[in-house]
Amino acid sequence: MAKIFIFIGLIFILIGIILYVFKGFPLFRLPGDIVIDKGNFKFYFPITSSIIISIVLSVLFSIVSKFLK
């Protein structure tokens, strides 16, 4: 169990480093993300970005689970 938490922590650190290096990468500004901007109100819902992140994490966890077995 501890190995899993350490591995997940390392994944989060790696993602943080990647996001820090690629500041201009438009991950949360993709076509399909909902943005409503009216006066003092701004609503943002990243549908496309969420789907891409979900696919990447699914593939990553699938690969990791094959190595841990």
Number of C-alpha atoms within 10 A of each C-alpha: 5 7 9 11 10 11 12 13 12 12 13 12 12 12 12 12 11 12 13 11 10 11 9 8 11 9 15 14 14 12 10 11 14 14 12 10 10 8 6 5 7 9 9 12 13 16 14 17 18 14 11 12 11 12 11 12 12 12 11 12 12 11 11 13 10 8 8 8 5
